[in-house]
Amino acid sequence: MEAIVIKNHQVISNNLPKEFKFENKKLTIPSKTIYHEPIKITLLEDNHDELEIVIGESSEIKIILEVTDDTMTQSDYKIKLTAAKNAKVKYLLVAALKSTKATLNHEFIALEDTNLELLAGLVSNVLTAKLDVAVAGKGASVNIKAIAVSSDEHDQNIDVYMKHQAPNTFGDMTNIGIANKKGRVILNGVEKIEKGMKNSNVYQTLKGIITSNEAVIEVNPILLIDEYDIKAGHAATVGKLEEESLYYLMSRGLSKIDAEKLIINGFLQPVINEIDDEELKERFVELVNSRI
C-alpha cells in the first residue's frame, strides 16, 4: 500500500506514487488520476499539525488518514480536503488519540459534480471533532458516516456540519455514538441549505447506543433550510441495545459482553470494511472492543 508517515512534523516514510506531490504540509493529486489502490496517510505523535489534501479534476481515489498519538498531552489538528470538479473520492478517517484534550478540525470542500464518501471512526479519550463539509458545486454528492465509541470516562464531542452552497446537490449524514461505563458522546448533526439552492436533497440520521446506566449520549439533529424547492428528512434515537437481539445471541451460547460486542461491531462494519491496512484494522477493532 502506498503511504506517507508524518511524525513530529517530519516525513519519516514516503512511498507515494511519483506523480503525487507533497510539500509544505500539502498533498496534491493531479487531475485525471485513477488510482485503484488506497493511499494511506499517518499523522503520528504530531500534537499540533496541519495537513491539506487537494484532489484534481476527474480523479478517482481512496484515502485512509490515521491520526494517532499515545502521549497524554493536549493536541490540535487542522486538516482540509478539497475535491475538484468531477472527482470521486472515498475517504476514511481513523482518530485514536490518548490526549487529555484533543481538537480535530477537518474541512471538506466538494466542487461541481464531485462524489465524496466520508467515513470516520473516532476512538479517542477526550476529543472535540468538527467535520465541516461544504457542498459547494452544482451536482455534488456527499455521504458521511461518523462513528464515535467512548468508555470509562472518555468524552467525545462530534460536530458534523454540512452546508449546501449550490443547487442540485445531495447530502446524507449518519452519525452513531456508542457509550459504555462512564463514557460520554455528544453528536451534533447540522445540514444547511442556503437560499436559491434548488433541487437539493438532504438527509440525516443520528443514533445513540448506551450499554451502561452511567453512560451519557446526546444527539442533536438540526436542519436549517432557506429554500422551498428541496427534499429533506432527519431522525434521531438514543437507547440501549435491543433486548431481543441480545437474548437471541445469548441463547446461542454467547455471554452478554460478547453479544454486545458482536452487535456493536455490526454498526461499525461500514468503517471496518474500508480499512484495507490489516494492521490498522486489527488495532481499530481491538481498541473498540476494549471499550465495550
C-alpha positions in Angstrom: 0.0 0.0 0.0 1.4 3.4 -1.0 1.7 5.5 2.2 3.3 8.5 3.8 4.0 8.7 7.6 4.5 12.1 9.3 5.9 12.1 12.8 6.7 15.2 14.8 6.1 17.4 11.8 8.7 15.4 9.7 8.1 12.9 6.9 9.7 9.7 8.1 8.4 7.5 5.3 7.1 8.2 1.9 6.4 5.8 -0.9 3.6 7.7 -2.6 3.3 7.5 -6.4 5.9 9.8 -8.1 3.2 11.9 -9.7 1.8 12.8 -6.3 3.3 16.0 -4.8 3.8 16.5 -1.0 5.4 19.7 0.2 4.7 22.4 2.8 2.1 20.1 4.5 0.1 19.8 1.3 -0.6 16.7 -0.7 -1.6 17.3 -4.3 -3.1 14.6 -6.5 -3.1 15.5 -10.2 -6.2 15.8 -12.4 -7.4 12.6 -14.1 -5.6 10.3 -11.7 -7.4 7.0 -11.5 -5.8 5.1 -8.6 -7.3 1.7 -7.6 -5.1 1.1 -4.5 -5.8 3.1 -1.4 -3.4 5.8 -0.2 -2.6 5.8 3.5 -1.5 8.9 5.4 -0.4 8.6 9.0 -0.1 11.6 11.4 2.0 10.0 14.2 2.5 11.8 17.5 2.1 15.2 15.9 0.4 17.1 18.8 -0.2 20.2 16.7 -0.2 19.7 13.0 -1.9 20.8 9.8 -2.5 18.9 6.5 -4.1 19.9 3.2 -5.2 17.4 0.5 -6.1 18.6 -2.9 -7.6 16.1 -5.4 -7.6 17.2 -9.0 -10.4 17.2 -11.5 -11.9 13.9 -12.7 -9.7 11.9 -10.4 -10.8 8.7 -8.6 -9.0 7.7 -5.4 -9.4 6.3 -1.9 -7.5 7.8 1.0 -7.1 6.4 4.6 -6.0 9.0 7.2 -4.9 7.7 10.6 -4.4 10.3 13.3 -2.8 8.6 16.4 -1.0 9.8 19.5 -0.2 7.8 22.6 1.1 10.7 24.6 -1.1 12.1 27.4 -0.8 15.7 26.3 -3.1 18.2 24.5 -3.2 18.0 20.7 -4.7 20.1 17.9 -5.1 19.1 14.3 -6.3 21.1 11.3 -7.0 19.2 8.1 -8.5 20.3 4.8 -9.6 18.2 1.8 -10.7 19.7 -1.5 -12.2 17.5 -4.2 -12.2 19.3 -7.6 -14.8 19.0 -10.4 -16.0 15.5 -11.2 -13.7 13.8 -8.7 -14.7 10.6 -7.0 -13.3 10.2 -3.5 -13.6 7.7 -0.8 -12.1 9.0 2.4 -11.6 7.2 5.7 -10.5 9.0 8.9 -9.5 7.0 12.0 -8.7 9.1 15.1 -7.2 7.3 18.1 -5.8 9.9 20.4 -5.0 9.4 24.1 -4.6 13.1 24.7 -6.0 14.7 27.8 -7.6 17.2 25.4 -7.7 16.8 21.6 -9.2 19.0 18.9 -9.7 17.9 15.4 -11.0 20.4 12.8 -11.5 18.8 9.4 -12.8 20.8 6.5 -14.1 19.3 3.3 -15.0 21.0 0.0 -16.9 19.2 -2.7 -16.9 21.1 -6.0 -19.0 20.6 -9.2 -20.2 17.0 -9.8 -18.0 15.6 -7.1 -18.9 12.4 -5.4 -17.4 12.3 -1.9 -17.9 9.4 0.5 -16.6 10.1 4.0 -16.2 7.7 6.9 -14.9 8.4 10.4 -14.0 6.1 13.2 -13.4 8.1 16.4 -12.0 6.3 19.4 -10.1 9.0 21.3 -10.1 9.7 25.0 -11.1 13.4 25.2 -11.9 14.7 21.7 -13.7 17.7 20.2 -14.1 17.0 16.5 -15.6 19.3 13.9 -16.2 17.9 10.4 -17.2 20.8 8.2 -18.5 19.9 4.8 -19.1 22.5 2.1 -21.2 21.1 -0.8 -20.0 23.9 -3.0 -20.5 22.8 -6.6 -23.6 22.1 -8.6 -24.4 18.4 -8.8 -22.0 17.5 -5.9 -22.9 14.5 -3.7 -21.6 13.8 -0.2 -22.3 10.9 2.1 -20.8 10.9 5.5 -20.9 8.3 8.3 -19.2 9.2 11.6 -19.0 6.7 14.5 -17.7 7.5 18.0 -17.1 5.0 20.8 -16.4 6.1 24.4 -15.9 4.1 27.6 -14.5 4.6 31.1 -14.6 8.4 31.4 -13.8 9.2 27.7 -15.6 12.3 26.4 -16.1 12.8 22.7 -18.0 15.8 21.2 -18.6 15.4 17.5 -20.0 18.1 15.3 -20.8 17.4 11.7 -21.9 20.4 9.7 -22.8 20.2 6.0 -23.8 23.3 4.1 -25.2 23.3 0.6 -23.9 26.2 -1.4 -25.0 25.1 -4.9 -28.2 23.8 -6.5 -28.9 20.2 -7.4 -26.8 18.8 -4.6 -27.2 15.7 -2.3 -26.1 15.2 1.3 -26.6 12.3 3.6 -25.1 12.0 7.1 -25.3 9.1 9.5 -23.7 9.7 12.9 -23.6 6.9 15.5 -22.4 7.3 19.1 -21.7 4.3 21.4 -21.1 4.8 25.1 -20.1 2.3 27.8 -19.3 2.6 31.5 -19.0 6.3 32.2 -18.3 7.2 28.6 -19.8 10.3 27.0 -20.6 11.1 23.4 -22.3 14.2 22.0 -23.4 14.1 18.4 -24.4 17.3 16.7 -25.6 16.9 13.1 -26.4 20.1 11.2 -27.3 20.5 7.5 -28.0 23.8 6.0 -29.5 24.7 2.6 -28.9 28.2 1.6 -31.5 30.3 -0.3 -31.5 29.6 -4.0 -30.0 26.2 -3.8 -32.9 24.5 -5.5 -33.4 20.7 -6.0 -31.1 19.8 -3.2 -31.7 16.7 -1.1 -30.5 16.4 2.5 -31.0 13.6 5.0 -29.6 12.9 8.4 -29.8 10.1 10.9 -28.3 10.3 14.4 -28.2 7.2 16.7 -27.0 6.8 20.2 -26.4 3.4 21.8 -25.9 3.1 25.6 -24.5 -0.1 27.2 -24.3 1.2 30.8 -26.6 3.1 33.1 -23.8 5.6 33.8 -23.0 6.3 30.1 -24.2 9.5 28.5 -25.2 10.2 24.9 -26.7 13.3 23.4 -27.9 13.6 19.8 -28.9 16.8 18.2 -30.1 16.7 14.6 -30.7 20.1 13.0 -31.9 21.2 9.6 -31.6 24.8 8.5 -33.4 25.4 5.3 -33.8 28.7 3.5 -35.1 27.2 0.2 -38.5 25.7 -0.6 -37.7 23.6 -3.6 -35.8 20.8 -1.8 -36.2 17.4 -0.1 -35.1 16.9 3.5 -35.5 14.4 6.3 -34.0 13.6 9.7 -34.3 11.2 12.5 -32.7 10.6 15.9 -32.8 7.8 18.5 -31.0 7.1 21.8 -31.3 3.8 23.7 -29.8 0.5 24.8 -29.2 -2.5 22.6 -32.4 -4.4 21.7 -33.1 -7.0 24.4 -34.4 -9.5 21.8 -31.2 -9.4 19.8 -29.1 -9.9 23.0 -31.3 -12.7 24.2 -31.1 -14.5 20.8 -27.3 -14.4 20.8 -27.0 -15.4 24.4 -29.4 -18.3 23.8 -26.8 -19.4 21.2 -24.1 -19.6 23.9 -22.6 -16.1 23.8 -22.0 -14.2 27.0 -23.7 -10.8 27.3 -20.5 -9.0 26.8 -19.7 -11.0 23.6 -23.2 -10.5 22.4 -22.9 -6.7 22.8 -19.6 -6.7 21.1 -21.0 -8.6 18.1 -23.9 -6.3 17.7 -21.8 -3.1 18.1 -19.2 -4.4 15.6 -22.1 -4.7 13.2 -22.7 -1.0 13.5 -19.0 -0.4 12.9 -18.8 -2.6 9.8 -19.1 0.3 7.3 -15.9 1.7 8.7 -14.1 -1.6 9.4 -14.7 -2.9 5.9 -13.0 0.1 4.4 -9.7 -0.3 6.4 -7.5 -2.0 3.8 -4.5 -1.9 6.1 -4.8 -5.1 8.1 -2.6 -3.9 10.9 -4.7 -0.7 11.3 -7.9 -2.7 11.1 -6.8 -5.1 13.8 -5.8 -2.2 16.1 -9.1 -0.4 15.5 -11.2 -3.4 16.2 -9.2 -4.2 19.3 -9.5 -0.7 20.6 -13.3 -0.6 20.0 -13.8 -4.0 21.7 -11.8 -2.8 24.7 -14.3 0.0 25.2 -17.4 -2.2 25.1 
